[in-house]
């Protein structure tokens, strides 16, 4: 009487897709449209932030966290980008839920996700900006 092993499912070792690029903890598939995910991972790393799994779809919201900020990230390879109120409302609500300050990070990038010269920006609410200016006081004038 022979033993049947058909019930035993053996998981095959996973292979790393050669079309994937590792950026920090994130593994990003290289396609013509991957500049956004690459830019998100590179921006979070450059600013000292921590990316969220699934770009905020799973558990933690927003794209990444930097100290007291919840950051939504947007990137384009084009020369212009439309700013949408929905982006600001979304990150504001998500930041409010966890007691953090909302921020919108946006970049004008090359296909590899690297920002163009002077193409990386962060927008914060006006009241936060004003508080920063007040805290700097006369230091800002010098």
C-alpha positions in Angstrom: 0.0 0.0 0.0 1.6 3.2 -1.2 1.2 6.6 0.4 -0.4 9.4 -1.5 1.1 12.9 -1.1 -1.4 14.7 -3.3 -3.0 16.4 -0.3 0.3 18.0 0.6 0.7 21.4 -1.0 4.3 22.6 -1.2 4.8 26.3 -1.8 7.3 26.9 -4.5 10.0 29.4 -3.7 9.1 32.8 -5.0 11.2 34.3 -7.7 11.9 38.0 -7.8 10.6 39.5 -11.0 13.5 41.0 -12.9 11.2 43.9 -13.9 10.9 45.0 -10.2 13.1 47.6 -8.6 13.6 47.7 -4.8 13.3 51.2 -3.3 13.7 51.1 0.5 11.2 48.6 1.8 9.0 48.9 -1.3 9.3 46.7 -4.3 8.0 48.5 -7.4 7.2 47.0 -10.7 8.9 48.9 -13.6 6.3 50.0 -16.1 5.7 53.2 -17.9 3.5 54.4 -15.1 5.6 53.4 -12.1 7.0 56.9 -11.6 4.4 57.7 -9.0 5.2 54.7 -6.8 8.9 55.2 -7.2 8.6 58.9 -6.4 6.5 58.1 -3.3 9.1 55.7 -1.9 12.0 58.0 -2.8 10.3 61.0 -1.3 9.5 59.3 1.9 13.1 58.1 2.3 14.5 61.5 1.3 12.4 63.3 3.9 12.9 60.6 6.6 9.4 59.3 6.5 7.9 55.8 6.7 5.8 54.5 3.8 2.5 52.7 4.5 1.7 49.3 3.0 -0.6 49.5 0.0 -0.1 53.3 -0.3 -2.5 53.8 2.6 -5.2 51.3 1.5 -4.5 48.8 4.2 -4.9 50.0 7.8 -2.8 53.2 8.0 -4.0 56.0 5.8 -2.1 58.5 3.6 1.0 57.5 1.7 3.6 58.0 4.4 4.2 59.5 7.8 7.0 62.0 8.7 7.1 62.9 12.4 3.8 64.7 13.2 2.7 64.8 9.5 0.5 62.5 7.5 1.5 62.9 3.9 -0.3 62.2 0.6 2.1 62.0 -2.3 1.4 62.8 -6.0 3.9 62.8 -8.9 3.8 63.4 -12.6 6.2 63.1 -15.5 4.3 66.0 -17.2 5.1 69.7 -17.1 1.9 70.5 -15.2 -0.4 68.9 -12.6 -3.9 69.7 -11.5 -4.3 70.2 -7.8 -7.5 68.6 -6.5 -9.4 69.6 -3.5 -10.3 66.0 -2.9 -6.6 65.2 -2.2 -6.4 67.9 0.4 -9.7 66.9 2.1 -8.7 63.2 2.1 -5.3 63.8 3.8 -6.8 66.4 6.2 -9.4 63.8 7.3 -6.9 61.0 7.6 -4.5 63.2 9.6 -7.3 64.5 11.9 -8.3 60.9 12.7 -4.8 60.2 14.2 -4.0 63.6 15.6 -1.4 64.5 13.0 -0.9 67.5 10.6 -1.8 66.9 6.9 0.6 67.6 4.1 0.6 67.1 0.4 3.9 66.2 -1.2 4.1 66.5 -5.0 6.8 66.1 -7.5 7.6 66.7 -11.2 9.7 63.6 -11.9 11.6 61.8 -14.5 10.5 58.2 -15.4 12.8 56.8 -12.7 10.9 58.7 -10.0 13.7 61.1 -9.3 12.5 64.7 -9.1 13.4 67.2 -11.8 15.5 70.2 -10.7 13.3 72.3 -8.2 10.4 69.9 -8.9 9.8 68.5 -5.4 7.3 70.4 -3.1 5.4 70.0 0.1 2.1 71.9 0.8 0.8 72.4 4.3 -2.3 74.1 5.7 -1.9 77.9 5.9 -2.5 78.0 9.7 0.4 75.5 10.1 2.6 77.7 7.9 1.6 80.8 9.8 2.4 79.0 13.1 5.9 78.1 11.8 6.5 81.7 10.7 5.4 82.9 14.2 7.7 80.4 15.9 10.7 81.6 13.7 9.9 85.2 14.5 12.8 87.6 13.8 15.0 84.7 12.7 13.2 84.6 9.4 13.9 88.2 8.7 17.7 87.8 9.0 
